[in-house]
Amino acid sequence: MKMNRLLVVLLLLTSLSLSAQIDKSKYYSYGESLFSEVLELPYSNPDSAKIVVLVKAANESLRFQKVKDGPNFGKYFGVLDVEILFQNSDGIVKNRSKISDTIYFKEYEQTLSKSIYVEGAKEIIMPRGKFDIEVKFDIKDNSYLNTKKHKLDITKKPKLYTPLLFNSQRSDVYTELQPFGLNQIISFDAQGAKILIPTEELEEANYTYTFTKKKDISDIALKWDANNEVNGICKIINNVDFSFTSSYSDVKFDLKRNKNYDVLDIDLPGIKVIPGVYNLEISKNNEKLTNYEIKIEWISQPISLNKLPYAAEILKYIATEQEIEKINNSDNISAAFLKYWEAKDPTPLTPFNEALQQYYVRVDYAFFNFKTISEEDGAKTDRGKIYILKSSPSEIKEEFIDDRTLVIWTYSNQKKEYVFELIGAGDYRLVEIKEL
């Protein structure tokens, strides 16, 4: 479903006539810009439950205005405004809560970002029972897409509560942890993940875990290692409590010591953070206690990676024809494509390849921003090629010489200028490369 939505957006934008001055990439989306997560934490009253709702919205989805006076003059402010409704089986609202927070950014481009998120957390005490939860975001396009729905069954106290998922490379850090907040999803670009499982009280025993990949995520073209499993011993931490705090719309988590509860601590190494749907099984003295389903997903995957033949074709700026043919003729194009990128990975000990991501983020940008009437794929134009290889120039200027219209891209750090000449309706050709 997500890929279909992306392709529809892609096809619609392909039909537009675009100018070179506006960033068109702000009009496409990775498919998700709003997230919510509902967690139950241990609570002293057995007849009630402590619920924490985490919300997360990409800047692109929020409304921003420029500050016209006061200490924040010149900045851009937006409001994360979320309503949370708990309804029983009869549709009667049993609790209505709000999250509202104002945030400021210096640059206008930051307000359009798909990768900068505004976050919020709300703690709610509810009587035990079953609830339908609606998390409603007030966003630019106020439609049915702004509502996230959850089902919550807190009829009984669980022995082990819902896992808390955090972005962490350190096994010994328990304060200022950053929750993923992606509805039980671990982000693929994490260098490691900490999983904390709260509980009322743990008996003295040997607690172990098995984290096993069950299947690939169905709507993605790239497929990583089909066999991925981690086994280990759960670290036990006694006498703690759990606290989510929000400061300037950035949610953090602290594990408080010398309190009333216990927790199982699992550290997932970055080398095992591979996309897929996983089963996390917890055992006590080799007997299964419970299991959970958890996803690892590339949330901000570039759109150009949705079609691997195209992704291989656009490698032409850095790969040979033989290398591209080898990928396309492979029995497993995903494996061949990932194999090609292995040599360029700046962090070879983890499966996430920052070089691959950077290249195809630039391909996405070029596709939308440099297309012409004669070439609908801006990544295949001269400007698109230079942008993909060099990224944004430090300076762009336009000159008119002898009835010629020239656009000059300057790369100060590389001491080079790329000169493009307008030869047709929006069609710029690279005519000169100057050494500075």
C-alpha positions as CSV (number, residue, x, y, z in Angstrom):
1,M,0.0,0.0,0.0
2,K,2.8,2.4,0.9
3,M,4.6,1.8,-2.4
4,N,1.4,2.3,-4.4
5,R,0.8,5.7,-2.7
6,L,4.4,6.7,-3.5
7,L,4.1,5.7,-7.2
8,V,0.8,7.6,-7.6
9,V,2.6,10.7,-6.2
10,L,5.5,10.1,-8.5
11,L,3.3,9.7,-11.6
12,L,1.3,12.8,-10.8
13,L,4.4,14.9,-10.4
14,T,6.0,13.6,-13.6
15,S,3.2,15.2,-15.6
16,L,3.8,18.7,-14.1
17,S,5.8,21.4,-15.9
18,L,8.4,22.5,-13.4
19,S,10.7,25.5,-13.1
20,A,14.3,25.3,-11.9
21,Q,14.0,27.7,-9.0
22,I,11.6,25.9,-6.6
23,D,12.4,22.8,-4.6
24,K,9.8,20.4,-6.0
25,S,11.0,17.6,-3.8
26,K,9.1,19.1,-0.9
27,Y,5.9,18.0,-2.7
28,Y,6.6,14.3,-2.5
29,S,6.6,12.2,0.6
30,Y,8.2,9.0,1.7
31,G,4.6,7.9,2.5
32,E,4.6,8.4,6.3
33,S,5.1,11.6,8.2
34,L,2.9,11.0,11.3
35,F,3.5,8.3,13.9
36,S,2.0,7.3,17.2
37,E,2.7,4.6,19.8
38,V,0.6,3.5,22.8
39,L,2.5,2.0,25.8
40,E,1.4,0.6,29.1
41,L,3.8,1.0,32.1
42,P,3.6,-0.5,35.6
43,Y,1.4,1.4,38.0
44,S,0.8,1.2,41.7
45,N,-3.1,1.0,41.6
46,P,-4.1,-2.5,40.4
47,D,-7.5,-1.2,39.2
48,S,-5.9,1.3,36.8
49,A,-3.2,1.5,34.2
50,K,-0.6,4.1,33.3
51,I,-0.7,4.7,29.5
52,V,1.9,6.7,27.7
53,V,1.1,8.0,24.2
54,L,4.1,9.0,22.0
55,V,3.5,11.1,18.9
56,K,5.8,12.1,16.1
57,A,5.3,14.4,13.1
58,A,7.7,15.4,10.3
59,N,8.0,19.1,9.9
60,E,6.6,18.8,6.3
61,S,3.2,18.0,7.8
62,L,2.9,20.9,10.2
63,R,1.9,24.6,9.6
64,F,4.6,27.1,10.2
65,Q,4.6,31.0,10.3
66,K,7.3,33.5,10.5
67,V,7.7,35.3,13.8
68,K,7.2,39.1,13.2
69,D,8.4,40.4,16.6
70,G,9.7,39.5,20.0
71,P,12.8,37.5,21.0
72,N,12.2,34.9,18.2
73,F,11.9,37.5,15.5
74,G,12.7,36.1,12.0
75,K,12.4,32.5,13.1
76,Y,9.6,30.1,12.0
77,F,7.2,28.7,14.5
78,G,4.8,25.8,14.3
79,V,2.5,24.0,16.8
80,L,2.4,20.2,17.4
81,D,-1.3,19.9,18.2
82,V,-2.7,16.4,18.9
83,E,-5.9,15.2,20.4
84,I,-6.1,11.7,22.0
85,L,-9.5,10.0,22.4
86,F,-10.1,6.8,24.4
87,Q,-13.4,5.2,23.5
88,N,-15.1,2.1,25.0
89,S,-16.8,-0.6,23.0
90,D,-20.0,1.5,22.8
91,G,-18.1,4.4,21.2
92,I,-18.4,6.5,24.4
93,V,-15.3,8.8,25.0
94,K,-13.9,7.9,28.3
95,N,-10.9,10.2,28.2
96,R,-9.9,13.1,26.0
97,S,-6.3,14.4,26.2
98,K,-4.2,17.0,24.3
99,I,-0.6,17.4,23.4
100,S,0.3,20.9,22.3
101,D,3.8,22.3,21.9
102,T,5.3,25.3,20.0
103,I,8.6,24.8,18.2
104,Y,10.9,27.2,16.4
105,F,13.3,26.8,13.5
106,K,15.7,29.3,12.1
107,E,15.6,28.3,8.4
108,Y,12.5,28.1,6.2
109,E,13.9,24.9,4.6
110,Q,13.8,23.2,8.0
111,T,10.0,23.7,8.1
112,L,9.7,21.6,4.9
113,S,11.9,18.7,6.1
114,K,10.8,15.1,5.9
115,S,13.5,13.9,8.2
116,I,13.2,16.5,11.1
117,Y,10.5,15.3,13.5
118,V,8.6,17.1,16.3
119,E,7.8,14.7,19.1
120,G,5.4,14.7,22.1
121,A,4.5,12.4,25.0
122,K,1.4,12.2,27.2
123,E,0.9,10.2,30.4
124,I,-2.7,9.1,31.0
125,I,-4.2,7.0,33.9
126,M,-7.1,4.8,32.7
127,P,-9.3,2.3,34.4
128,R,-8.7,-1.3,33.3
129,G,-10.7,-2.4,30.2
130,K,-10.7,-2.4,26.4
131,F,-10.4,0.8,24.4
132,D,-10.3,2.1,20.9
133,I,-7.8,5.0,20.7
134,E,-7.8,7.8,18.1
135,V,-4.7,10.0,17.8
136,K,-5.7,13.1,15.8
137,F,-3.0,15.4,14.4
138,D,-3.8,19.0,13.3
139,I,-1.8,19.2,10.1
140,K,-1.6,21.1,6.8
141,D,-3.9,18.7,4.9
142,N,-6.6,18.0,7.5
143,S,-8.1,14.8,6.2
144,Y,-8.7,11.2,7.4
145,L,-4.9,10.6,7.0
146,N,-4.3,12.7,10.1
147,T,-5.8,10.1,12.4
148,K,-3.9,7.1,13.8
149,K,-5.9,4.3,15.5
150,H,-4.9,1.8,18.1
151,K,-6.7,-0.9,20.1
152,L,-5.7,-1.3,23.7
153,D,-6.6,-4.2,26.0
154,I,-5.6,-3.4,29.6
155,T,-8.2,-5.7,31.2
156,K,-5.5,-7.5,33.1
157,K,-2.1,-6.6,34.4
158,P,0.6,-8.2,32.2
159,K,3.5,-10.1,33.6
160,L,5.7,-8.5,31.0
161,Y,4.7,-5.1,29.5
162,T,5.1,-3.8,25.9
163,P,8.8,-3.5,24.9
164,L,10.2,0.1,24.9
165,L,12.4,0.6,21.8
166,F,15.2,3.1,21.9
167,N,17.9,4.3,19.5
168,S,21.1,3.5,21.3
169,Q,24.6,2.2,20.7
170,R,25.5,2.0,24.4
171,S,24.6,-0.9,26.6
172,D,25.3,1.1,29.8
173,V,23.2,4.2,29.2
174,Y,19.7,4.5,30.8
175,T,19.1,8.3,30.7
176,E,18.3,10.6,27.9
177,L,17.4,7.7,25.7
178,Q,15.7,8.5,22.4
179,P,12.6,6.4,21.7
180,F,11.9,5.5,18.1
181,G,8.2,6.3,18.6
182,L,7.3,4.5,15.3
183,N,4.6,2.1,16.5
184,Q,6.9,-0.8,17.5
185,I,9.3,-0.2,14.6
186,I,13.1,0.0,15.0
187,S,14.6,2.4,12.4
188,F,16.9,0.7,10.0
189,D,19.4,3.6,10.1
190,A,20.0,3.0,13.8
191,Q,23.5,2.0,14.8
192,G,22.0,-0.2,17.5
193,A,18.8,-0.6,19.6
194,K,18.1,-1.0,23.2
195,I,14.9,-2.9,24.2
196,L,13.6,-2.5,27.7
197,I,10.7,-4.7,28.9
198,P,9.0,-3.3,32.1
199,T,7.6,-5.6,34.7
200,E,6.1,-5.4,38.2
201,E,8.6,-7.8,39.8
202,L,10.9,-10.4,38.4
203,E,11.6,-13.7,40.1
204,E,15.2,-14.7,40.4
205,A,15.8,-16.8,37.3
206,N,17.7,-17.0,34.0
207,Y,15.9,-14.8,31.4
208,T,16.9,-15.2,27.8
209,Y,15.7,-13.8,24.4
210,T,15.6,-14.9,20.8
211,F,15.1,-12.2,18.1
212,T,14.2,-13.9,14.8
213,K,13.3,-12.6,11.4
214,K,10.0,-14.1,10.3
215,K,9.7,-12.5,6.9
216,D,10.6,-9.6,4.7
217,I,8.5,-6.4,4.6
218,S,6.3,-7.1,1.6
219,D,6.1,-3.7,-0.1
220,I,9.8,-2.9,-0.4
221,A,12.0,-3.9,-3.3
222,L,15.3,-4.3,-1.5
223,K,15.6,-7.5,0.5
224,W,18.3,-8.0,3.1
225,D,19.6,-11.2,4.6
226,A,16.7,-13.7,4.9
227,N,18.2,-15.4,7.9
228,N,18.7,-13.0,10.8
229,E,18.6,-14.1,14.4
230,V,20.0,-12.9,17.7
231,N,20.1,-14.9,20.9
232,G,21.2,-13.7,24.3
233,I,20.7,-13.3,28.0
234,C,18.5,-10.5,29.3
235,K,20.1,-8.2,31.7
236,I,17.9,-7.7,34.8
237,I,17.7,-4.3,36.5
238,N,15.8,-4.2,39.7
239,N,14.1,-1.3,41.6
240,V,13.5,1.2,38.8
241,D,10.7,3.4,37.4
242,F,10.0,4.7,33.9
243,S,9.8,8.3,32.8
244,F,9.2,10.0,29.4
245,T,9.9,13.7,29.3
246,S,9.5,16.2,26.5
247,S,11.7,19.3,26.2
248,Y,11.3,21.5,23.1
249,S,9.3,18.8,21.4
250,D,12.1,16.3,21.8
251,V,11.0,13.2,23.8
252,K,13.6,11.5,26.0
253,F,13.4,8.6,28.4
254,D,15.0,8.1,31.8
255,L,15.2,4.9,33.9
256,K,14.9,6.0,37.5
257,R,16.8,4.0,40.1
258,N,15.7,2.9,43.6
259,K,12.0,2.7,42.7
260,N,9.4,0.0,42.7
261,Y,9.7,-2.0,39.5
262,D,12.0,-4.2,37.4
263,V,13.0,-4.3,33.8
264,L,14.6,-6.7,31.3
265,D,17.3,-5.1,29.2
266,I,18.2,-6.3,25.7
267,D,20.8,-4.7,23.5
268,L,20.5,-5.3,19.7
269,P,23.8,-4.7,18.0
270,G,23.9,-2.5,14.9
271,I,25.1,-5.4,12.7
272,K,21.8,-7.2,13.4
273,V,19.5,-4.2,12.6
274,I,18.2,-5.5,9.2
275,P,14.8,-4.7,7.7
276,G,12.1,-7.3,8.3
277,V,9.3,-8.5,10.6
278,Y,10.7,-10.1,13.7
279,N,9.5,-12.3,16.6
280,L,11.0,-11.4,20.0
281,E,10.6,-14.4,22.3
282,I,11.4,-14.1,26.1
283,S,12.1,-17.2,28.1
284,K,12.5,-17.9,31.8
285,N,14.8,-20.9,32.6
286,N,14.4,-22.1,29.0
287,E,10.6,-22.0,29.1
288,K,8.8,-19.5,26.9
289,L,7.2,-16.6,28.8
290,T,5.8,-14.5,26.0
291,N,6.6,-13.1,22.5
292,Y,6.2,-9.8,20.6
293,E,6.2,-8.8,17.0
294,I,8.6,-6.0,16.1
295,K,9.5,-4.5,12.7
296,I,12.8,-3.1,11.5
297,E,12.1,-0.7,8.7
298,W,13.8,2.0,6.5
299,I,11.3,4.7,7.3
300,S,12.8,7.4,5.0
301,Q,13.9,5.1,2.2
302,P,14.4,7.2,-1.0
303,I,11.6,6.8,-3.6
304,S,14.1,5.9,-6.4
305,L,14.8,2.6,-4.6
306,N,11.3,1.4,-5.1
307,K,12.1,0.2,-8.6
308,L,15.5,-1.6,-8.6
309,P,16.0,-1.7,-12.4
310,Y,15.7,2.1,-12.4
311,A,18.0,2.3,-9.3
312,A,20.6,0.2,-11.2
313,E,20.2,2.3,-14.4
314,I,20.8,5.6,-12.6
315,L,24.1,4.1,-11.3
316,K,25.5,5.0,-14.7
317,Y,27.3,8.1,-13.2
318,I,29.5,5.9,-11.0
319,A,29.3,2.4,-12.3
320,T,30.4,0.8,-15.6
321,E,27.9,-0.6,-18.1
322,Q,29.2,-4.1,-17.3
323,E,28.5,-3.6,-13.5
324,I,25.0,-2.4,-14.3
325,E,24.3,-5.3,-16.6
326,K,25.5,-7.7,-14.0
327,I,23.0,-6.3,-11.5
328,N,20.1,-6.3,-13.9
329,N,20.8,-9.8,-15.2
330,S,21.2,-11.3,-11.8
331,D,18.7,-13.9,-10.5
332,N,18.5,-11.9,-7.4
333,I,18.7,-8.2,-8.4
334,S,18.3,-7.0,-4.8
335,A,21.3,-9.1,-3.6
336,A,23.4,-8.0,-6.6
337,F,22.5,-4.4,-6.1
338,L,23.5,-4.5,-2.4
339,K,26.7,-6.3,-3.2
340,Y,27.7,-3.5,-5.6
341,W,27.3,-1.0,-2.8
342,E,29.2,-2.9,-0.2
343,A,32.6,-1.6,-1.3
344,K,31.3,2.0,-1.0
345,D,29.9,1.6,2.6
346,P,31.6,3.9,5.1
347,T,30.4,1.7,7.9
348,P,30.9,-1.9,6.6
349,L,30.2,-3.5,10.1
350,T,26.5,-2.5,9.9
351,P,24.0,-3.3,7.1
352,F,22.9,0.3,6.7
353,N,24.9,1.9,3.9
354,E,25.1,5.7,4.3
355,A,26.7,6.1,0.8
356,L,23.8,4.3,-0.8
357,Q,21.3,6.5,1.0
358,Q,23.1,9.7,0.2
359,Y,23.3,8.8,-3.5
360,Y,19.6,8.0,-3.9
361,V,18.4,11.0,-1.8
362,R,20.2,13.1,-4.4
363,V,18.6,11.1,-7.2
364,D,15.2,11.8,-5.8
365,Y,16.0,15.5,-5.6
366,A,17.3,15.6,-9.1
367,F,14.4,13.7,-10.5
368,F,11.9,16.4,-9.3
369,N,14.0,19.6,-9.6
370,F,15.8,19.2,-13.0
371,K,13.3,17.6,-15.3
372,T,12.5,19.4,-18.5
373,I,9.9,19.3,-21.3
374,S,12.1,16.9,-23.3
375,E,13.3,14.9,-20.3
376,E,10.8,14.0,-17.6
377,D,13.5,12.4,-15.4
378,G,15.6,15.2,-14.0
379,A,18.2,12.7,-12.7
380,K,19.1,12.0,-16.4
381,T,19.8,15.7,-17.2
382,D,23.2,17.4,-17.1
383,R,22.3,19.4,-14.0
384,G,20.8,16.2,-12.4
385,K,24.1,14.3,-13.0
386,I,26.3,17.0,-11.4
387,Y,23.9,17.3,-8.5
388,I,24.0,13.6,-7.9
389,L,27.8,13.5,-8.1
390,K,28.5,16.7,-6.2
391,S,25.4,17.6,-4.2
392,S,24.3,21.3,-3.8
393,P,26.7,24.0,-5.1
394,S,27.9,26.6,-2.7
395,E,26.7,29.3,-5.1
396,I,24.4,29.6,-8.2
397,K,24.5,32.6,-10.5
398,E,22.9,33.4,-13.8
399,E,24.7,35.3,-16.6
400,F,23.6,36.6,-20.1
401,I,26.4,36.7,-22.6
402,D,26.0,37.2,-26.4
403,D,22.4,36.1,-26.4
404,R,23.3,33.1,-24.3
405,T,21.7,32.3,-21.0
406,L,24.2,30.6,-18.6
407,V,23.8,29.1,-15.1
408,I,27.0,28.7,-13.2
409,W,27.3,26.3,-10.2
410,T,30.3,27.0,-8.0
411,Y,31.8,24.4,-5.7
412,S,34.2,26.4,-3.5
413,N,35.6,23.5,-1.6
414,Q,36.4,21.6,-4.8
415,K,37.6,24.8,-6.6
416,K,35.4,24.1,-9.6
417,E,32.6,25.8,-11.6
418,Y,30.1,24.0,-13.8
419,V,28.6,26.1,-16.6
420,F,25.2,25.2,-18.0
421,E,23.7,26.8,-21.1
422,L,20.0,27.1,-21.7
423,I,19.4,25.6,-25.1
424,G,15.6,25.0,-25.0
425,A,12.6,25.3,-22.8
426,G,14.1,24.6,-19.4
427,D,16.8,22.4,-21.0
428,Y,20.3,23.2,-19.7
429,R,23.4,21.5,-21.1
430,L,26.8,21.4,-19.4
431,V,29.1,23.4,-21.7
432,E,32.2,24.0,-19.5
433,I,34.0,22.9,-16.3
434,K,36.3,25.6,-14.9
435,E,39.1,25.1,-12.4
436,L,39.2,28.0,-9.9
